[in-house]
Amino acid sequence: MNRKMKKHFIAFMMPFLTLATGFAQEAAQDVPVKQDTKEISYWTDPAIRQTSSGFFDQFRPAGALSIGKWIAPAGGIRLQGFYGSNAGRASNDKPYYWDAMGVGLDGLFNFTNLFCGYEEDRTFNLIGILGAGYEHTANFSKRTWNDGIYNTESQDLLSIRLGLMAKFRLGKAWDFNLEITNSLLDDSFDGWEGEGSNDRWDGHVNILAGVSYRF
């Protein structure tokens, strides 16, 4: 990760950590006991994984597993592990592929409870996602035509994560979730840096569908 990316990441994390601390302090005073809920979620998706390829070429499979905790009616945290396939197109218009895996720590903000008041049995909740993560890239396809066009070495990168989740209540313990999350990473994520790239950010958008169990 270059120095410029590190500065952006640190600047992003400071208000996020402050906000998380604020939620924790509020929870100690005001949270009803029944809202102290843990969740385990499983996700799978046809994901829009990389912006340097054609639109339909970008849909690649991915999966994720999360565990989280609601610490206030409008706020919670989660830890998510994920694995996904990615597609890119080199400067000579040839396709190539690679994998990415990692973890993310996200703050969850229940907009429905925040603006409409808390209801334990509400059928639908809209939840904002803001967090940071780590991603490891690997298994770049080694094409004979590559000849240095893109870098096939693995990378370890930090990411900024932003998204929305629609949560539909199925029963006392189960929810069905739809989520879209955008991850911003260093320009080296797709193995293509410098001339022809945006020379600042890479990213991928995940469209996830899954279920969560509350306990």
Disulfide bonds with the S-S distance in Angstrom:
none
